[in-house]
């Protein structure tokens, strides 16, 4: 059956109604009365370590681990060996198996989570390796320590059965967008250099990251670029609406890059793109009009048609894998920039914050977004970025677990 | 005329080339006056203006010689009609096409010397030299987007059913919009290699408000890289066969089902190509978990990706500028249902139904039309109106070209992909001023696109009737050696068209009884049968005129109420004399079938729709100021039905405008025939005589040339007179004007709709029997 046919009948979120979270997120005075499930109550009683937050996306699974640094000798003595082993395994390694990675440069030391002082560790692995992850967790004895894990993202629903079957764990699910915003706000408050922008994004020599004071954030547009893209307008603490999105996101970049170049990973795709040149792949304004299109003020070096030269066999033979990767990156990024610009103008919001793992190790995309927003809005819009790009959902999830456990 | 007929039979030097469905293209080149060309990356469109000479019968007082046969005494004049031709072909054959034009510009070459050709489109730069060499014309380059807008405005104003919405799997899938005089403001999204979004506020005021580089070129470019498809159409064909779910990450791939909190259904695409990495890797390693994908799946994902994106961006612009109407043009769509569906879906989804995606039947021609119109006096929208020539246009709506057939056998014979012809109305037309709701006026009673049963019936009905038209056409020109051949060409072409419409009922816009009838008239004219019923009409008029004095005498002896009753009944009985209706035609063939015989066949009262008593009561009241009567058949109908009715209105003090077709259709009385008739009647009746003299009775042409009546396109002279004379009564007579069309039309004044249903199927459908009567009186207060 054609998959769209049922779509229009489905009720959709009415964006005229803001989502007002019951929690007072910004101040940290957190009340949660929404979860009364058995898993939640058991956690509330136990507050058992280890503390994790998981955000299982379409492509990547993000895992945030809280490592307590204020363990008293008494506690240390009581700490079961399994727990100690997990802590050491996670903090002493930066790679787990073939697929897991810890982003040690993002590690947040000396943060307070629910009265405990410690460090936040940021770990990611491909969602496709979920099976291996579960096996690993089983080997490490996770199931003997806790009965529930906090998770958000679509995978929290999709893999619920797998967690129960393999680990005998129930998943305590949190809303994805609530978690994202909550995590973002928490990290921003605890990491003084979190927010930045790109100055002179098009000038190779002068281009640099500059810190941005995000202490007065509202209102802002939040563009989360994961496999797909979600665009939220955030008006105040816990007050936001999802205004748009597009299916042309990081997953599209990666998928097309793999098909076009045979690459096998995001890193490889970005590496290829950084060496390529899209101008022979794309059709530029000057390719059509011989120069600028003055009548409508379009500069000659503007891309008129992404991949527009590739219908010609001769030109196909002249481009490299790197060029194709670059063109894919530019296409997807510009498209996101263009949709974002219109959303920002429609909502009359000037600050645009880009997050999500598409931006990881991806300065090309960030600079393009910065340039595109500035250019097309004639300087009215500002593109902001955050160091912990893709981890906010997982952080928010971890924090909320403990919120609920305190109630 | 000899020359025209030579052209018809001369096969040794073809001056036109044939489309698959036998439509001649590059017709009339020898009369071409001006050219424009729109050269795109894949398709080129040539526009030219020509004058066409068509025979027209002069109907007037004749000096009859007893010895001559009637036909020999006929006088024809040759009318100069204006026609716009638009031809579409693949750019790679541009050289062949230019050669063809050059060789066939018989008379025009000298005339064209030193003149210029308007050119637009990306290729206008590249081919400037070639055009100059081949045609000896200098090339004026016109701005592409400006041309698109000009072309779009022209089509929206002049072409009925030009714009449509598309809703896949709905009944009908295509919903057409009427030609409108108020077309601004709107957004035009041109999807070429890239996408331009244009805001159009008036003929001269427009701006490019944005665009995206993700366009047709992206689809084509990526498709060429990722599949082995040879061209754009092959890619589209491939997309039809694919399943995007093997490559796209759906909401349910991430969530395992719907994402209910955000109301995102499981089948919604969350990430285009989001599964491609694993699909590919696992395909290489033959793993179990990865999905297999085919080239077709890639093409389909790509089509969805691009169309969705364009739809969303267009929607964002429309909302930003608060404009609910968005038209789509450019080579990407070319009527492809899957693309139109995806764009419509995206627009509807992102705007929550606030923005409407509209497509254009002739989107491919916008640039060529616009380039042609730049400075074209012949097309001044204030002075002239145009209509689609149903005989000459060939459409590719939903027309997917089989790539195997794309290689031309001997260029240019098979290279033309489509054409559009538009004829200039002899008089400028405008919307009928007395319509109650002109914006939503729809002339046609039954939409055959929507109603499959009705469609099958009428297509079959017209198929059966074709031979009758052929016979009549041949009989009308007994001394012509080519009549039979031309009539057979007419037959073949009409039957082909019916077959095509059976498969693609939406190909020429809304399919209606009116459009099927109009097509016959256009084709008959095209094959030089200007008036097949001429002799018939003449004879019947004379027969009826002979009966008129006695009839008037009889009526004058009746008392008021009986007389008015009798007058309406006579219109009804007269309306039986319709050669367009099979069963009526059979009756008329009987000897001695006259008004009384016809009257006896009518349904007995109460009629199927019986407003007679209301009408009679109304006549007790004050006289109308002025009545406009839209008349139907020649002979008894007009002479014994309508004229006595009009005469009685005149006697009551009501002025009368008799509105007749401006050109022949079936046995309908034409404006010029009507004038001649009234002259004759005035010698028999002093009331008619004095009314004509005082201009209290006038005959006027509607500008129409079919058996039906589209009140959105009526001669401007007529509408001016209606307003000036303050018409307060409309009378619509006959099946064509009061039943197939306008049955549901409402007016700002009183209206009387009178018709006999001479079609058993239609009668049954309306809940009546054969020869049921519609006599519908709508008082002003009914509105």
Interface residues (C-beta under 8 A of the other chain):
Chain A: X2 X3 X4 X5 X6 X7 X8 X10 X11 X12 X13 X57 X58 X59 X128 X153 X154 X155 X157 X158 X159 X160 X175 X177 X226 X227 X228 X242 X244 X246 X247 X248 X249 X250 X251 X252 X254 X255 X256 X258 X259 X260 X262 X264 X281 X282 X283 X288 X289 X290 X295 X296 X302 X303 X304 X305 X306 X307 X308 X309 X310 X311 X313 X316 X324 X331 X334 X335 X338 X339 X342 X343 X345 X346
Chain B: X41 X122 X125 X143 X145 X146 X168 X169 X192 X193 X194 X196 X207 X208 X210 X212 X213 X214 X215 X216 X217 X218 X220 X221 X222 X223 X224 X225 X226 X232 X244 X245 X247 X248 X249 X250 X251 X253 X254 X255 X256 X257 X258 X259 X261 X262 X263 X264 X265 X267 X268 X269 X270 X271 X272 X273 X274 X275 X276 X277 X278 X280 X281 X289 X298 X305 X308 X309 X312 X313 X316 X317 X319 X320 X341 X342 X345 X348 X349 X350 X352
